[in-house]
Amino acid sequence: MPQDDARDAETLIARMGAAARAAAAALAHADAERKYAALIGAAHAIVESEAAILDANAEDLTYAEQKGLSPAMIDRLRLDPARIRDIADGLRTVAEQPDPVGRVLAEWDRPNGLHIQRVATPIGVLGVIYESRPNVTADAGALALKSGNAVILRGGTDSIHSSGAILDCMKRGLRQAGLPEDAIQMVPVRDRAAVAAMLRAQGLIDVIIPRGGKGLVGLVQAEARVPVFAHLEGICHVYADRDADLDKARRVVLNAKTRRTGVCGAAETLLIDRGFYERHGEVLIRDLLDAGVEVRAEGELAAIPGTTQARPEDFGQEFLDMIIAAKLVDGVDGAIAHISQHSSGHTESILTENDATAARFMQRIDSAILLRNASTQFADGGEFGMGAEIGIATGKLHARGPVGAEQLTSFKYLVTGDGTIRP
């Protein structure tokens, strides 16, 4: 990286970080009504600005197509009136949720007379680095605001115009509510030097949240000097157990793979119990093939006409495309062993009517989200009732699973005595 570019990026992030810290100090004491008003105002602005957002998105789509992005990546970037309404609805849902700041998480009395409370507090300044999906601009801004945090956004280069148009709406809501506009900022340049500067911004940014592919998350984890909420790739599995209901299994498998292939909750591997296969044959594979999915199969499944012979690296691969790896396993323990070896710890689903089998699957697999008889595409903060999410945290410290407003708080202890001294 040229030294001038690095210095310019560090100066930019230092200026944004200082403004964010001042905004965070104001937000930490903002009442719930003003935060509510800012989010509702932003939702109104999103709806009113639909034409401008679509025009900005058209610029981004042209840029992405010229770069030769895959159809799945372009789908992640694309906005339409329905998706814009969803963004506004997500802001309203976050607005309606209880304010997470100031919650008494626990309280107790000690024999020495001290009364102790653990109370939720904002983290401070969040740094969110994400790729392609412009809706993250609204999601991250809304959740940061609700939880009393300021946020510095570094969106994907492909979505810079769309994200900028959405950011304008978020700032309109802040102004109307009398809250500092610097509470939600976006890095205004495509230069990757800004990412490196964010990762080194100790004292300015309190936590980095990466939302993107393996390359981005790996870079962040390797180079960040600021704490990180890890969001690894979504290598999600669906396991069809021998006791699965056939109709349910067919619906869930197709939805998990094909509803939107470019999201982190898309299924990337299908595991089929030999007992299910002996009973129902190739029906799940045939459904996928008929839907236009490339099925990379192993063993007996590779003999099904239309499939492709799987390579070892296809298992544990995040395709984000109309591709799925498939293999037979010996019962739930075979599925557990495979998932434990290849999963990224994001989301797994079991299809079964057997309660004991489902319980074993849920107990033995340590991914952030486990589902029964439901599509992996439900791995989404909005679907969990959070209104939105900044990402799916696959680590085990502080936040795990969908990261909503509640997960973006820390806590402090409030201790009350009555002239109490320690002997």
Steps between C-alpha positions, in 0.01 A plus 500: 500500500650842407594699809297803392186285465557346843549841663193642328291201615626526857421872506149433366426225752648703786268791412197271468593316820526818703159615374354156574631503858335835562175372351520180707533705818176681411319182396589318821269740685236547228152407615309217334243738347760689296660182371153375408424825318829482307430147378140573403616814321763300312238243398279776359797644315582160347147469362493858374842461335421176315565652155833650605610172663408302188692746280807463721461122496488502120845665500633231729348220291663638185836511678453145632403361161804666341715328763344167404352412839304175520117504484486413871722796592295732280184374672651597836558848365171550320223710654138520386188661650424191709851485646493873574171452687665216693783735601249755629302229680820379666567851633148517642538160666828604665335824612215311670730271699575572866800725554787269598700772677455525876347154538571344837647167396536367853497629855571356841583585860816398681519405870715810559209725400607585147231504231644415157342551157635398160367758250518500119705780342599590142832370369599837351610520136442210262689448176301293250673375184272330249470395139237566232170497690385864534227410751776446757544878503151538648520188718833591658408864544167415661639244741790722599263789569255285696781369720645848560811446288650712224606310188751544219392304192731383227271348238591303193648687205220353287227664709647842574224698326211295643647512850556874470135558407384289798745679730347834401164369623649382829657842558168669424344299782781599738460869417125491549546341845769747605771233519854545365534411130848363566336213687481321163788561258617322186854495363457702179779338295553162333867494601581180695752699703201624700426144610854456629472833683177390669662178615777701669273767652559414865347758730261615228308182408402260779409193292523397133215298349585349159212381285618332184684209349783291636763728349369810674450330835846339480659837428320661791591226746864499387560875504257655747638663812143581604281220648294312239156338498576212264255421221649210308368365173164325498577135429149385587385136498160337460471141624207284384456232764342161438195615700453821300158581354549487122284800413660715768847390393438587135370848588778580743789376286390700195439815702826469695701484177309702242304780671804728494832334428713802587406529869705351782208276606479321165553124528833389353497129588219242501551191714258211443462210740535165323169399658327798338666422165396134511142605567463798266779466245642795313204734546689778683784495248254499211312798646822697518605407148158590364532840667827565316736426787837343423523204737855394581443151633715238669474121500171344392342840444755575227339224290177699470475642146564873493722518807869594501768302680587689818857584589610482866521881519132534402410398855573803716457739206280812505375509140255794525366373169265238354739226611471252786715213623317177590585168660348205685570456871434221747235644728508806719845415639638497148345842439639633828849375416492659153365834625748513785783462248378739229266757654592866555279502810228708336171310443394137464156341453370151573191363328343233720180404682700313764532706820793301638695534176432872487612540862826316432568721196434817700712389795803372308542780243642830620400737221349839582157410355340155487161441337258211481273457199571856387706665229848632575387821328336593832852580630420869507452752779178629345354149500601465866289804584799733539389723213846483347848372568856613447602142434505144629779471756661157483741557789416414859594816688251778579267463200396186315247442224304799366655821636216739578470805723510300824825331396658841431503592867755436771431551871624663815447431869317746725579435866317674785606497863411688819836614629613143438870422552703189437657347812 
